[in-house]
Amino acid sequence: MIEQLKQDNIPYITATHDVNNPRSGEVMKRLGMKYQYSYEEQWQPKDFLVTFKMYQLNLDGNQKRVYQKILASIIGTLYRRKYLKTY
């Protein structure tokens, strides 16, 4: 599968797992994925806070790239918590 993604010029793939399920992280590591960061998210539909670990595999040789969309969301959440007092 990963070889096909490379042939299709997909630059990278990402995957996440709940920190309470470390075996999923082990699968990601075996695939060559590297841990990048953790983030918290209000998990729906049960409405409780979950910490996720994000792994990434860069397929195009650019090892400095880190997927940032979630980081932008985290920064927005921290801003709201600090300045708008919302949770």
Residue, then its C-alpha position, 0 to 999 in steps of 0.5 A: m500500500i505504501e509503495q502504491l502511495k509513493q508511485d501515486n506521488i502522495p507526499y505524506i500520510t498521517a494517522t492518529h491514535d488514542v493514548n490509551n491504545p498504545r498498540s495502535g502506535e506500535v503498528m504505526k511505528r512498524l510502518g515507518m511512521k514517526y511520532q510528531y505531537s499529541y493533542e487533545e480533542q473533545w471526543q464525540p458523541k460521548d463528549f469527553l476529552v481524549t489525548f491523541k498522538m499523531y504519526q506521519l510518514n513523509l513519502d517524498g523525502n521531505q523529512k522536515r514536513v509536519y502536518q500543521k492543521i491540527l496545530a492551528s486548531i490547538i493554537g485556536t483552542l488555547y487562545r480561546r481558553k486564555y482570552l475568551k474563557t471558553y472551554 
